[in-house]
Amino acid sequence: MIGLDTNVLVRYLAQDDETQTTLANRLIETVCSEENPGFIGHIVLCELTWVLKAGYKVPKSDMLQIIQQLLETKQLTIQEPQLIWAALKLYENSNIDFADAMIVVIYRMQGCSKTFTFDKRIGKLPDAIDLGAEIASH
Protein backbone atom coordinates (compact mmCIF):
# COMPACT_ATOMS: atom_id res chain seq x y z
CA MET A 1 0.00 0.00 0.00
CA ILE A 2 1.19 3.52 -0.77
CA GLY A 3 0.00 6.81 0.66
CA LEU A 4 -1.49 9.48 -1.56
CA ASP A 5 -1.28 13.14 -0.60
CA THR A 6 -3.98 15.68 -1.36
CA ASN A 7 -1.98 17.39 -4.10
CA VAL A 8 -1.63 14.12 -6.04
CA LEU A 9 -5.41 13.61 -5.96
CA VAL A 10 -6.03 17.23 -6.95
CA ARG A 11 -3.74 16.88 -9.99
CA TYR A 12 -5.43 13.59 -10.91
CA LEU A 13 -8.93 15.05 -10.64
CA ALA A 14 -8.28 18.55 -12.02
CA GLN A 15 -5.92 17.54 -14.85
CA ASP A 16 -4.66 21.14 -14.88
CA ASP A 17 -0.86 20.90 -14.69
CA GLU A 18 0.64 18.89 -17.54
CA THR A 19 3.73 17.62 -15.75
CA GLN A 20 2.13 16.84 -12.39
CA THR A 21 -1.02 15.44 -14.01
CA THR A 22 1.05 13.00 -16.08
CA LEU A 23 2.84 11.78 -12.95
CA ALA A 24 -0.36 11.56 -10.88
CA ASN A 25 -2.16 9.69 -13.67
CA ARG A 26 0.71 7.22 -14.02
CA LEU A 27 0.86 6.65 -10.26
CA ILE A 28 -2.87 6.11 -9.75
CA GLU A 29 -3.60 4.25 -12.98
CA THR A 30 -0.43 2.14 -13.21
CA VAL A 31 1.23 1.79 -9.81
CA CYS A 32 -1.91 1.61 -7.67
CA SER A 33 -3.75 -1.70 -7.91
CA GLU A 34 -6.02 -3.90 -5.82
CA GLU A 35 -2.87 -5.67 -4.60
CA ASN A 36 -0.97 -2.42 -3.98
CA PRO A 37 -3.64 0.22 -3.37
CA GLY A 38 -3.21 3.92 -2.86
CA PHE A 39 -4.25 4.88 0.68
CA ILE A 40 -6.32 8.01 1.32
CA GLY A 41 -6.70 9.19 4.91
CA HIS A 42 -9.38 11.32 6.57
CA ILE A 43 -7.32 14.50 6.52
CA VAL A 44 -6.56 14.10 2.82
CA LEU A 45 -10.28 13.76 2.03
CA CYS A 46 -11.06 16.87 4.09
CA GLU A 47 -8.27 18.83 2.39
CA LEU A 48 -9.36 17.55 -1.01
CA THR A 49 -12.94 18.73 -0.60
CA TRP A 50 -11.75 22.12 0.66
CA VAL A 51 -9.32 22.60 -2.26
CA LEU A 52 -11.86 21.50 -4.85
CA LYS A 53 -14.54 23.78 -3.41
CA ALA A 54 -12.39 26.85 -2.73
CA GLY A 55 -9.89 26.63 -5.57
CA TYR A 56 -11.87 24.92 -8.31
CA LYS A 57 -15.45 25.92 -7.38
CA VAL A 58 -16.59 22.29 -7.58
CA PRO A 59 -20.31 22.15 -6.74
CA LYS A 60 -21.57 19.96 -3.92
CA SER A 61 -23.29 17.52 -6.31
CA ASP A 62 -19.96 16.88 -8.07
CA MET A 63 -18.14 16.63 -4.74
CA LEU A 64 -20.54 13.92 -3.59
CA GLN A 65 -19.86 12.00 -6.78
CA ILE A 66 -16.08 12.41 -6.47
CA ILE A 67 -15.99 11.09 -2.90
CA GLN A 68 -18.27 8.20 -3.80
CA GLN A 69 -16.07 7.30 -6.77
CA LEU A 70 -12.96 7.37 -4.57
CA LEU A 71 -14.70 5.01 -2.13
CA GLU A 72 -15.64 2.63 -4.95
CA THR A 73 -12.29 2.62 -6.79
CA LYS A 74 -10.68 -0.77 -6.27
CA GLN A 75 -7.09 0.50 -6.53
CA LEU A 76 -7.70 2.90 -3.62
CA THR A 77 -8.14 2.21 0.09
CA ILE A 78 -9.94 4.84 2.12
CA GLN A 79 -9.32 5.11 5.87
CA GLU A 80 -12.40 3.83 7.72
CA PRO A 81 -14.71 3.73 4.70
CA GLN A 82 -17.81 3.15 6.84
CA LEU A 83 -17.11 6.47 8.56
CA ILE A 84 -16.64 8.21 5.20
CA TRP A 85 -19.92 6.78 3.86
CA ALA A 86 -21.73 8.08 6.97
CA ALA A 87 -20.09 11.50 6.62
CA LEU A 88 -20.96 11.55 2.92
CA LYS A 89 -24.62 10.90 3.73
CA LEU A 90 -24.65 13.65 6.37
CA TYR A 91 -22.90 16.04 3.98
CA GLU A 92 -25.44 15.23 1.27
CA ASN A 93 -28.46 15.76 3.54
CA SER A 94 -27.35 18.88 5.41
CA ASN A 95 -25.93 22.33 4.86
CA ILE A 96 -22.50 21.62 6.37
CA ASP A 97 -19.12 21.11 4.73
CA PHE A 98 -17.66 17.64 4.32
CA ALA A 99 -14.99 18.27 6.98
CA ASP A 100 -17.70 19.31 9.43
CA ALA A 101 -19.67 16.16 8.55
CA MET A 102 -16.54 14.14 9.31
CA ILE A 103 -16.22 15.81 12.73
CA VAL A 104 -19.84 15.10 13.66
CA VAL A 105 -19.71 11.48 12.46
CA ILE A 106 -16.40 10.77 14.22
CA TYR A 107 -17.79 12.21 17.46
CA ARG A 108 -20.98 10.14 17.09
CA MET A 109 -18.92 6.98 16.53
CA GLN A 110 -16.85 7.78 19.61
CA GLY A 111 -20.03 7.94 21.70
CA CYS A 112 -20.37 11.70 22.09
CA SER A 113 -23.97 12.59 22.92
CA LYS A 114 -23.61 16.18 21.67
CA THR A 115 -21.17 18.23 19.63
CA PHE A 116 -20.80 21.78 20.92
CA THR A 117 -19.90 24.36 18.31
CA PHE A 118 -20.03 28.02 17.37
CA ASP A 119 -20.86 27.01 13.79
CA LYS A 120 -24.55 27.79 13.30
CA ARG A 121 -24.93 25.23 10.50
CA ILE A 122 -23.55 22.37 12.61
CA GLY A 123 -25.56 23.63 15.59
CA LYS A 124 -28.79 22.92 13.70
CA LEU A 125 -28.08 19.18 13.64
CA PRO A 126 -30.11 17.17 16.19
CA ASP A 127 -27.04 15.99 18.14
CA ALA A 128 -25.23 19.35 18.12
CA ILE A 129 -25.55 22.55 20.11
CA ASP A 130 -24.71 26.02 18.83
CA LEU A 131 -22.91 27.36 21.89
CA GLY A 132 -23.22 30.93 20.58
CA ALA A 133 -27.01 30.62 20.46
CA GLU A 134 -27.04 29.06 23.94
CA ILE A 135 -25.07 32.00 25.36
CA ALA A 136 -27.27 34.54 23.55
CA SER A 137 -30.44 32.97 24.96
CA HIS A 138 -29.33 33.41 28.56
C-alpha positions in Angstrom: 0.0 0.0 0.0 1.2 3.5 -0.8 0.0 6.8 0.7 -1.5 9.5 -1.6 -1.3 13.1 -0.6 -4.0 15.7 -1.4 -2.0 17.4 -4.1 -1.6 14.1 -6.0 -5.4 13.6 -6.0 -6.0 17.2 -7.0 -3.7 16.9 -10.0 -5.4 13.6 -10.9 -8.9 15.1 -10.6 -8.3 18.6 -12.0 -5.9 17.5 -14.9 -4.7 21.1 -14.9 -0.9 20.9 -14.7 0.6 18.9 -17.5 3.7 17.6 -15.7 2.1 16.8 -12.4 -1.0 15.4 -14.0 1.0 13.0 -16.1 2.8 11.8 -13.0 -0.4 11.6 -10.9 -2.2 9.7 -13.7 0.7 7.2 -14.0 0.9 6.7 -10.3 -2.9 6.1 -9.8 -3.6 4.2 -13.0 -0.4 2.1 -13.2 1.2 1.8 -9.8 -1.9 1.6 -7.7 -3.8 -1.7 -7.9 -6.0 -3.9 -5.8 -2.9 -5.7 -4.6 -1.0 -2.4 -4.0 -3.6 0.2 -3.4 -3.2 3.9 -2.9 -4.2 4.9 0.7 -6.3 8.0 1.3 -6.7 9.2 4.9 -9.4 11.3 6.6 -7.3 14.5 6.5 -6.6 14.1 2.8 -10.3 13.8 2.0 -11.1 16.9 4.1 -8.3 18.8 2.4 -9.4 17.5 -1.0 -12.9 18.7 -0.6 -11.8 22.1 0.7 -9.3 22.6 -2.3 -11.9 21.5 -4.9 -14.5 23.8 -3.4 -12.4 26.9 -2.7 -9.9 26.6 -5.6 -11.9 24.9 -8.3 -15.5 25.9 -7.4 -16.6 22.3 -7.6 -20.3 22.2 -6.7 -21.6 20.0 -3.9 -23.3 17.5 -6.3 -20.0 16.9 -8.1 -18.1 16.6 -4.7 -20.5 13.9 -3.6 -19.9 12.0 -6.8 -16.1 12.4 -6.5 -16.0 11.1 -2.9 -18.3 8.2 -3.8 -16.1 7.3 -6.8 -13.0 7.4 -4.6 -14.7 5.0 -2.1 -15.6 2.6 -4.9 -12.3 2.6 -6.8 -10.7 -0.8 -6.3 -7.1 0.5 -6.5 -7.7 2.9 -3.6 -8.1 2.2 0.1 -9.9 4.8 2.1 -9.3 5.1 5.9 -12.4 3.8 7.7 -14.7 3.7 4.7 -17.8 3.2 6.8 -17.1 6.5 8.6 -16.6 8.2 5.2 -19.9 6.8 3.9 -21.7 8.1 7.0 -20.1 11.5 6.6 -21.0 11.5 2.9 -24.6 10.9 3.7 -24.7 13.7 6.4 -22.9 16.0 4.0 -25.4 15.2 1.3 -28.5 15.8 3.5 -27.3 18.9 5.4 -25.9 22.3 4.9 -22.5 21.6 6.4 -19.1 21.1 4.7 -17.7 17.6 4.3 -15.0 18.3 7.0 -17.7 19.3 9.4 -19.7 16.2 8.6 -16.5 14.1 9.3 -16.2 15.8 12.7 -19.8 15.1 13.7 -19.7 11.5 12.5 -16.4 10.8 14.2 -17.8 12.2 17.5 -21.0 10.1 17.1 -18.9 7.0 16.5 -16.9 7.8 19.6 -20.0 7.9 21.7 -20.4 11.7 22.1 -24.0 12.6 22.9 -23.6 16.2 21.7 -21.2 18.2 19.6 -20.8 21.8 20.9 -19.9 24.4 18.3 -20.0 28.0 17.4 -20.9 27.0 13.8 -24.6 27.8 13.3 -24.9 25.2 10.5 -23.6 22.4 12.6 -25.6 23.6 15.6 -28.8 22.9 13.7 -28.1 19.2 13.6 -30.1 17.2 16.2 -27.0 16.0 18.1 -25.2 19.3 18.1 -25.6 22.6 20.1 -24.7 26.0 18.8 -22.9 27.4 21.9 -23.2 30.9 20.6 -27.0 30.6 20.5 -27.0 29.1 23.9 -25.1 32.0 25.4 -27.3 34.5 23.6 -30.4 33.0 25.0 -29.3 33.4 28.6 
